[in-house]
Amino acid sequence: MLLRHLLIATIFLVSGLSYGQDFNFKGAEIVPYGESERLPTYAKILKEELESRIDTTFPINQKEEKKSPSILLTQFDAIQNLPKKWKKRLQDIEAMPAEGYTVIIDDTFAKPKAIIIGQDDRGLLFGIGHLLRKMDWSENQLLLNKAIEKTSSPTYAIRGHQLGYRPKTNAYDAFTVDRFNQYIRELALFGANSIEIMPPRTDDDFTSPHMTIPAIDMIGKQSRIADELDLDVWMWYPNMAEDYEDSKTRTIELTQRKDVFASIPRLDHLFVPGGDPGDLEPDVLFNWLEEVATVLHRFHPSAKIWVSPQVFRPTKAWFDQFFYHVNQKYEWFGGVVFGPWVKIPLPELRELTAASIPIRRYPDITHNLSSQYPIPEWDLAMAMTLGRESINPRPEDQKAIHNSLAHYANGSLSYSEGTNDDVNKFIWTDQEWNPETKVLETLRDYSRFFFGPKWVDAATNGFLAQEENLRGRLINNSSVPQALAQWQAMEDKADNKLMGNFRFQMGLIRAYFDAYIQQKLLFETQQEQIAMNILQESEKIGSLKSIDKATSILTEPISDPYIARLKQRCLELADALFNSIGAQLTVESHGAASGRGNFIDNLAVTLNDAPWLLANLKAIQQVPEEKQRNDKIKQLLNRTNPGPGGFYDNFGLGKSWKRVVKTKAWSQDPGGLYGPRESFGVGLKGQEWVHEIQAVGFGGTATPLAWMNQITSLYDTPLIIKYQELNPKKIYTIKIAYTGRFRSKMKLTTDDGLLIHDFIQTGAKPLYEFELPQSTYADGDLVLHWTCGEGERGTQVAEIWIIPNPE
């Protein structure tokens, strides 16, 4: 019995729910005590957040009344000046690290007291956030007990997120000032101490039809909101001009920056990326930043400038000069930023940078395709449909990504393009506060805070299930229908307020979307197999008849009413999200930026090889002779067949990954800077690789699905693939499909240095064939090494055939 009670206590403590005696703080007085100018603001925030959830008022009284429970807000330095009854109770409280807090539930008074003590202003705000995240509440009561008592301070100094008000984002450009105010507040209540804004001029359009006020006005409002909360304000400011060695260009650019810096009341840090966009040589870059610093300090004297070595085609000379400048320790210099497209792994970046210089991470938590941290073992059908910027809760992955590198940096502000990564933001903030925090605890806090205590278990499990939906082959992923059932159960019980909650809408639409895509994939996979079976009979029933029947099968629309309802619900929820926060999930209906957050447009994407098959069948129909037509149909059916004793690999499929040599596990190298990673895209002439993956035409026909995903190594990291069990007595030809999301010059050798082919510029054509010297597999093993030239973006291999030559 004792063991049972201990187990129950542990469960309640981990979940943050009540254990022991509950005290009802409904209508409690909020008592701010101290000299801090921000105390009234923080008291008002607590009052507003409580009253938005509980149907009563929470008065703010600087002089406490005795007739009701109270919530005391104070700071460590003010304890000695408290009234005697309070001071005696708190005499043993010790000083905490910066931004720390203590929360106490005290039942020794006539009426229960909640006491929130901050070491400083921010600490008090974070303590208020802790109470709000852990409290048990309903419309009629606010329950607190000793289970929520805590003393805590952050592990990492920098904790924040980018909130760029620009057209490219999937929702931010539609935010009002009030919406930003609430969103920034919510991030702060979970421990964020920074936000990052953007100037009106970036690599994006200047404005969008969704914007509620001009960008120059909004960044001033964002800065003011952050300052009221005492959050640091960062600005991401790329170099968009062509020639920063030209004096006229610099004058124009400095004038623009002067106007921007003057428009914002607070700016603590300026982050200037070294590239993506704005590639400059390091000497030019740092000379330019010296001039920028002069203008910056006219308006924000204490602001520092940070810079990242982001460059698409880096060379050793570029990096040598970059780190020479970094380690000069200029007075205006703040630190180095590690973000997407930084070639040097973070541990090495730390070694190259003086120990006194801080490093900030700039993690890409927002993208799926062409991302800093790819989804491991991601199914092609999901990649083609969820696309670059879908709603993407990845709680377990985000914790692993954070913790794998956290100790090399001073914290992070995430790279975000909108609300699609909302869950990921809160995971990162919690991990920066304490990397020992369990994902389950963050998701429970998130669900309780935004949905309510009664939804904690269901929503937490629902988000975890959606991450499982991303793992492995979609066609047989049992998590997908389970996730839908969980979200539908919540949907059935949700009231109008919850159904209008954009975070609930985002969870719901992903559940329906994943289920629809899985059903569509099942239908289209069967459709393709039936068509292929018909083509197998072409010699018996005639080539033209088999082509007609196969074409009819491949073009048959889905008629299942259940699948149609799933699709319709996706469209309805996309409209609901547009109405609630301006989220743009389609181009035509919601004005999304194409290839960004418009994943609902991908409901129509074909998930089988029908485009490639239909294009080839149409061409075969034009062949005049029956025998030739049948021969070409056989070639079509046997496209991947390497022949007896041969080998074939499609590196979009898990079974082929076993041949890839990896030096580190994914959890040790989630960005794939030390070894291979999966990638998506075609990358042939006329085909965009970044935003969309579609079977569009190449060389008069469409691309097969197998060309749409690859195994990749970034930059000059070698890609190594090992084959075993070759017959040393046979002669083999190797055929390779070089496709991918970018075009590089690639060279192929064996492990003993024998050249198979010298540097080839990929992208002009997909398929190459080479004869393998027998000496390369004399022991039956063939180890292949691909490398890129300096400054290239990486190696990519989609398919390999090792074909025995006819004897």
N, C-alpha and C positions, 0 to 999 in steps of 0.2 A: 504493500500500500504506500509506504514511504517513497519507494522508487517511482511509483506512478505519479505521486504529487510532485516530485522533483522534475520528472519529465514534462508534466503540464506546465510547471513554472518556467522551464527552459523554453518551451514553445512560445509561451506568451511573451517572455522577455525578448526573444529574437524577433518576434513579429511586431513588437512595440505596442501590443495590446494590453489591456488592463490585467493586472494580477494583484490580488489583495483588495483592500478597501478602496472603493471609488468615491471621490468627492465631487459633488455637482457644483461646477463653477458657472452655471448659467446666470447671466446678468452680473458677473463679477466686476468690481471696480478695477480699472487699470490705473496704477499709481506710478507715474514717472517721477523719479527722485534723483536729482543731481544737477550739475551745471552745464552738461553737454547741450550744444545748440541743436543736436539732432534728436534729442529725447522726445520732443513733441511729434516729430515726424514718425519715429518708430512706434510711439504709442498709438498714433493714428492708424498706422499700418496694421497693428495688432487688432485694433478695434474694427477696422474695415474687414479684415479677413475673418474674424469671428462672426461678425454680423452678417456676412455673406453666406454663412453656413447655418447659423443658429437663430431662430426666430425670437430674438430679444435684443435689447440694447446693452452695450457694455460701456458704461460711462467712464470718462477720464477725469479723475479727481487727484489733484496734487496733494490734497490733504485727505488722508484715508478716513472713510467712515467705518464704523464697527458693525453695521447692520447686515453686511453681505460679505461673501468671499472676496478676496482681492488678488490681483496679480501685480507684484512689485517689479518695476523695471529700474535697474540702477547699474552703476559701474563700480569696479573694485575700489577706485580711489575715493568713491563717495560713501563707502560703508561706514567710515569713522564719523561721518556727519549725520547718519541716520538717527531717527528717534531711538531712545534707549532700548525699547522692547525689540526693535529690529537689530540694532547693533549687537546686543547680547547674543541673539540667535546666530549671527553671522561672524562672530569674533574669530572663529577658527578657519575661515575661508582664506586660502593662500592665493598669492598672485599667480596668474596664469601666463603662458606665452601670448604673444600678440594674436589678436582675433579670437582668443579663447572665450569660453563661457561656462557658467555653472547654472544648472536648473535644479531647483529644490521644491518639493511639495511638502509643506509644513502643516501638520494637524495639531500642533501644540497650542494654537490660539483658539479663541472661542469660535471663530470662523476659519475655515482652511485658507491657507495662503500658498500661492505659487510665486516663487522668487526667481527672477532671471537676472543674473549678474554677468555683465560683459567686462572683459579686461580693458576694452576700449570701445569706441563707437561700433565698429564692425562686430566685435564679439557680442555686443548686446543684440544686434540685428540677427546674428546667427543663432543666438540662444532663443530668440523669439521664433525663428524658423524651426528650431528643434521642437519646441512646444507644439507648434501648429502641425508639424508632420506626425507627431506621436499621439496627439490627443484623440480620445474616443468621443465622437460627437454625433448628434442627430439634430433635427430641427428643434427639438424640445429640450435638449440637455447637452452640457459640456462636462465630460467626465475626465478627471485627472487622478492619478495615483502615483505612488512612489516608484512604479516601474519605469516612469519616464525620467527620473532623476539622472543627471549626467554632468560630468565635467569633461570638456573636450576642447582641443585646439587643433588647427590644421597642420598636416604634414608638409605640404608644399605651399609656397608663397603665392604662386600665380594660379588663379582658378577662374576661368571665364570662357566666353564664347563670342564669336563674330556675329553681328547682327546688321548685315549690310543692306541698306535701303536702296536697292537698285533693281532694274527690270529682270535681271537674270535669275533672281531668287524665285522660289516657287510659292512664296506667300508674303515675305517681308514687305515687298513693294506695295502691298494692299493694306498694310497696318496703319491704323490711326495713331495719333499720339497716345491716346488712352490705352490702346492695345499694347504698344511698346512699353508704356509705364507698367502695366500689369505683368507683361512677360518678363521684363527686367527684374521686377520685384520678386517674381516667383523663382527666378534663377538665384537671386540673392538669398532668399529664404532657405534654399538648399545648400548654401555655402559659397556661391560664386562671389568673388570680390572684384571682378573686372568685366567690362564689355569691350568689344572692338567694333568701331564704326568705319564707314568708308566715305571718301570725298565724293562730290557729285560726278567727277570725271574719273572713270576707270576704264577697263577693257570692255565695257558694256554700253548700251544705249544711255543717253543722258536722262531720259524720262520714260515713263510707261503710262498707259491709260488707267492703270490701277492706283497710281500714286494719289494720296489724299492731300498732300502739300508738297511744294518743291523740295528736292533733296537737300539743298543748302539750308532750308529751314528745319527739316527733320533732324539733321545731324546735330543742330543746335539744341533741339528738344531732347534727343537721346542723351547728349552730354549733360544737360541740366538734370534729367531724371537720375542718371548715375550719380551725379554729384550730391543730390539730395539724400541718396542712400549711402554716400561715402564709398562708392565703387570707383576703382581706377578706370580711366577712359583711355583706350588705345585707338589708334587709327591706322588702318592698312592703306598705304598710299603708294601705288605703283608709279613707275616712271613711264609715261606714255608718249613722250616726244621721241623724235628720231635721232637727234644729234645734240647731246648734252655738252659737247665741246664747242658748240656755236654760242657766242655771247648773246645774240638776239633771242635764241631759243631759251637760254637760261633765264633771261630777264622776263620773258613771257611766263615761263613756268613758275618763277618765284613770285610773280604778281598773283597768279592763281592761288598759290599756296598761302600767300599773305591773306587773301580774302577768306579762304577756308579756315585758317587758324584763328582769324579774328571773329569768325561766326560762332565759335563754340566756347562756352564758358570754362570748360575744364578739358585739358588734354595732358595726360601723364606720360604717354609713350607713343612714339611714331614708329610704325613697322614698315620698312621699305623693302619689298622683296627684290632679291638680286636678279630675278627673272620670273617669267610666267605671270604677268608680262613684264617687259622692260629690261631686256638683256643688255647689260653694260659691262665693259671691261672694268675690273676692280679699281684701277687707278682713276678712271673717269668717275666711277660710282662714288668712291669715298671723297674725291674732290668736290663733287656735286653735293654730297650730304653735308659737307662743311658749310656750304653756302645755305643749304636748307636750314641747318641748325641756327644760323644767325637770324633768319626770319622767324623761325619757330619760337626762339627765346624772347622775341619782342612781345609775344602774347602769352607764352607759357614758359616762364624762365627756368623751371625745374625739369621740364620734359626731356626725356632721353630718346635717342634714335637707335632702333634695333634693325638688323639686316639679316637676310637669309641667303645662303649660297644656292638658291634655286636657279638652275640653268638647264635648259633642255639638252644642250650638246657640250658638256663640260670637258675641259682638258686639264692636265696636270698643271700647266703654266697658269691657267685661270685660278685654280685653287691655291697655288703657291702665293700668288699675288694677293688673293682675297685674305688669306690668313695672316699674311704680313701686315696688312692694314688692321685687321681685327685686333691683333696683339699689340698695336701701338697705344691702345688705351686712350683714345681721344677723350677729351673732357665731356663732349656731348654724347659719347657712345654709351648705349645701354646694355647691349648684349647681342647674342646670336640666336636666330630662330631656326629650328629644325622642322621643315614642313615637306609637303609633296614635292617630288622631283629634286630632292636633295640627294645627290649620288652617294655621299659619304655617310655610312651608318653612324647612328648617334654615338655609340661608344668611341669611335674614331674621331668624330667631331669634338667630343669632350677632350680627347687627348691633344688635338691640334689647337685648342683654344686655351688660353691662360686660365688657370684654376680660379682666379678672381673674377672672371667674366661670366656672368650668368647665361644660361641657355634656356630658352623658352621653346616648348613644343607647340607645333601648329598642326594638330592631328586632323586628318580628313575623316570626319565621322559622318559625312553627309552623302558621299558618293558610293555607288556600287560598281559601275563600269569606270574604267580608267581611274582607279582610285589608289590612294596611298596604301590602303590596307584591304586587299581583295577578300571577298567572301570565300573561304576555303571550300573546295569540292562543290562549287556552285553549278547547278544544272543549267545547260544552255537554254532550255525553254524559259526558265526564270530570268536569265540574263536578257533574253530577247524581249521580255514583256515588262518586268519590273524596271529594266533600263537603268539609266544613270542615276536618277534621283528619286526613287520611290520612297514611300514611307518605309523606314528600314530599322525597326528596333532590333539591335544585336547586343543584348545586355552582356551575355557571357563573353562574346568575342571582344567587346569593348573593354571589359575588365582585364582580359588577358593582354590585349594590345597595350593598355595603359601600364600594367605592372611589369611587362617585359622590359621596358626602357625607362620607367619613371625616375629611377635613382640617378640617371645621368643628367637630369634637367631640374630646373627650379619650378616647374609647373607648366601649365598650358593654357592657351586660348584656342578653342577649336575652330577649324575651318567649317563653316556652315553656309548652306545656300537656302535656308528656310526652315520651316517647321517639320519637314519630313524626318529629321534626325532627333526629334524632341526627346524621346526616351534616352537616346545615346548621350545627350547633353547632361542629363541628370546622373547617369552612370558615371561619366567622367568627373563631374563636380564632386560626387561622393568619393570617388577613388583618389582624387587630389587631396581631399580632406583627410581621408584615411584609407590607404590601399588594402587594409584588412577587412574593410566593409564588404559584406556578402552581397552579391547581386540581389538575392532574395529580399534583403532588408531594404535596399533602395527601391525595388519595384513595389514593395508593400507600402513604403512611405509615399511613393508617387501615386499609387492607387488610392490610398486613404486620403491624401491631401486634395487630389483633383476630383475623385469620384465619390468618396465617402467610405466610412468603415465597413459597411456591409458588402462592399464590392472588392475588398482587399484580396481575398483568396482567388476569386474568379478572374479578376483583371490581371493579377500577377501571373497566374498560370497561362492566361491568354497571351500575354507578351512573350513568355518563355516558349510557348508553342509556336509562335510566329517566327522565332529564330530557328527552331527546329525545321520549319517549313523550308528554310534556305539550304539545309544541309543534305547533300547527296542527290540521288536520282529522284526527280519529282514524280515520275510515273507510278512509283510504288511507295511513296512517302506517306506513311499512315498518320503522321502528325497533321497533315492538311485537313482531312475531314474532322479530326478531333478538335483542332483549333476553331474551325467553323462552328461546330456544335457548342463549344464553350462560349463563343461570342454571341451566337444566336440565343443561347439561354439568358445571357445578360440583356440582350436586346428585347427579349420578350417581357422582361420585368422592369425595364428602364422607363422612367417618367420623361416628360417633355424636356425638363432641364438637363438631364443626362444625355438625352438624344441630341440636344443642341450643343453639347460640350465637344469642342473640336478634337480634343485628345481621345475621347471615346469614339468619335466618328472615324478618326484615323485608324484606331485598332480594328474597328468593325469593317472598314472598307478593305483592309489588307486580308482579313479572314475570308471575305467573299471573293476577292480577287484571286487569291491563291487557289481557292476551291474551283473557281471557274477555269483558271488556266490548267489545273490538273485534269479536269473533266475534258477540256478541249484537247489536251495532249493525248489523253486516252483515245478519244474519238479519232483524231487525225493519225495517230500511230497505227490504229487498226485499219483505217482507211488506206494508208500507204501499203500496209502488208497485204491487204486484199488485192490492191492494184498490182503489186509485185507478183503475187501468185498468178494473176491472170496473164501477166507478161511471160511468166515461165511456160505457159501453154501456147505461146505464139506460133510455134511450128505446127501444132495440132489444129488450132482454130483459125490460123491465118494471122499474119502480122498486123494488117490494117484493122481487122476485127478486134484483136487483142488491144491495140492502141486505143480504139474507140471506147471499148469497155473500161479500160484502165483510166482513160481521161474522164469518163463519166463518173467513175468512183471518186477520183481525186478532186473533182469540182463539186461534189455533192455537199450542200450546206448542212450544218447541224440542225436537226429538227427536234431534238429532245427538249421538252418543255421545262424540265428541271434546270438544265444548263442555261436555257434562255432566261429563267428567273434569276439565276446567279448573276448573269450579265446585267440584267436590268437593275438589280439592287446596287451593283457597282456604279452605274450611271447616276442613280438617285443619290447615293452617298457622295459622289463627286460634286453634284450640285449643292448638297448640304454643306460640304466643306467650303465651297466657294462662297456660299451665303454667310457662313459663320465667321470665317477669317480671311476670305479672299484667296484661298488656296487654289492654285491653277493646275488642274490635273488633266485638262485637255486643251488643245490649241484653239479649236473652233468655238467651243461653248464658253471657255473660261479665259481665253487669251494667254495661254501658257507660252513660254519660250520653247520652241521645238527641240526635242531631244533632251530636255531637262527634266522637269517634274511631271511631264504629261504622260505618265505611265498608263492612264486609263485609255489613251488612244491606242495602246498596244493590245487591247482586247481583240483586235482584228488581225493581229500578226499570225501568219501561218507557221505552225510548229513542226511540220513534217517536211520532207524533201519534195513536196509537190511542185513548187516553182521550178526546181532544177529538173525534175522528171518531166513535167509538162513541156518545158522548153526543148528538151532533148527529143521527146516523142513527136513534137511538131516537126522538128527537123528530120526525123527518121521517116515521117510520112511522105516527105518529098523525094525520098530515094526511090528510083524507078523499079528496081529488081526485088522480088520477094526474098531471095536468099540473102541479099545484102541487107535488107531491112531486118531480117531475123538475126544476122550476124551482129548488127549494131545494137539490137535489143539485148543480145547476150553480153555484149561489152558493157552495156548500161547496168545490167544485173550483176555483173562481176567486177564493177569498178574497184572494189576494195580487195579483191582476191589476189594474193601474191603468188598463187600457184602452189603445187605440191612441194612441201618442204620449205615454204617461204614464211615470211613474217609480215604482219600488218598491224599498225598501231594508229589509233585516232587519239590524240592527246587531249581531247575533250572528254574522254571516258576514263573512269577510274581504273579500269583494268590495265590501261597502258601506263599509268603513273608509276607502276612498280618498276618500270625500266629506268625511270629518271633518278639520277644520283643526287641525293640531298645531303648537305653538310649540317644543316640545323633543322630542328622541328619547327612547325609553324609557330608555336607558342614562343619560340626563341627569336624568330625572324619573321614577324607577321607582315612586314613590308616587302619581303623578298629582295633585300639588298645583298644578302650573302649567298643566295641560291635561287632556284627556280620557283615560279609561281604560275598559276593559271591566268590566262587573259582571254579577251574576247574581241572580235573585230575581224574584218576581212582585209582591209588595207591595200587592196588592189586599185589600180587607176580608176578614178571616178567614184570611189566608195569611201564615205566618211567613216572613220574608225572610232571617234570619241563618243558620239552621242547615241547612235542607233546601230543595231545589228540586223540587217535584212538581206534576203537572198535576191539582191538586185543584179542586173545583167553584167556579165563580163565576157568579152570575146564572143558575143552573139548568143550566150546562154546565161542561165542563172548559176549562182554559186551553190554547191552542195553544203548541207549543214556542217559537215566536217571541217570546212574551211573557216568556220565562224568562231572557233575557239582553239587555243594553242597552249603549249607549254612555253614559258618565256623566262629569260634571264635579263635583268636590266643592265644597261651600260656595258662595261667590259667584263662583267661577271660571266664566267664560262657556263654554258649549258652542256651537261654531260648526260648522255643516254647510253645504257649498257645492254647489249644483247648477248645471250648465251645460247649454247647448243647449236651453233652453226656447224656445218660439216666442212672441215678444213680441206676436203678433197674436191669440193664443189666451187664453182665460180658464181658469184652473186652480183646482181646489179641493185643499187640502192636508188629508189625514187623518193623524192621529198616534196611535200607541199609547203611552200614558204608563204604563209599568209599571216596577218596579224594587225594589231591596231596602229602600228607605225611601220615605216619603211626604213630598213637599215642595210648597211653593207656588212655581210656576214661571210665568215670563212669556216670551213669544216676540215678538221684533221682527226686523226686517231690518237689514242693515248700515248703512242710512241712518237708522235710528231709527224706522221706521214700525211701529206696533203691529199685530201679528197677533192676539194675545190678551193680556189683562192677567193678573195672577196667578191661577192655578188651583190649588186644593188637590187634588193627585193622590191616587189610592188609592180614590176613590169609584167611579170607572168607568174603563175602559181607553182608550176611543176618543173622539176629538174631531175635528170637521171645521170648517174655516174657508175662506172664499174669499180667494184671493190677489189683491191689487190689481195691475193690470198694470204700474204704475210700478215695482214691486219687481223686475221682471225685464225692464226695457225693453231692456237690452243682451244678453238671453239668459241672464244669470247671476242666480241667486237665492242670496243668502247669509243664512242663518237664524241668529239669536242667541238662545239660551236663557239666562236668568239666574234666580237665586233671590233671595228677600228675605233681609235680614240675619238671621242665626241659623238659616237652613235648612241642611240637610245636603247638598243638591246636586241638580243636574238629571239626568234620566234619560229617554232616548228608546229605545224598542224597535223600532218600525217607523214608516216614513213612506210614504205614497202621495201622489204628485202627479198628480192626475187631470184630464185635459182635459175641460171642460164640453162636452156635446153641442152641435153646431152646428145 
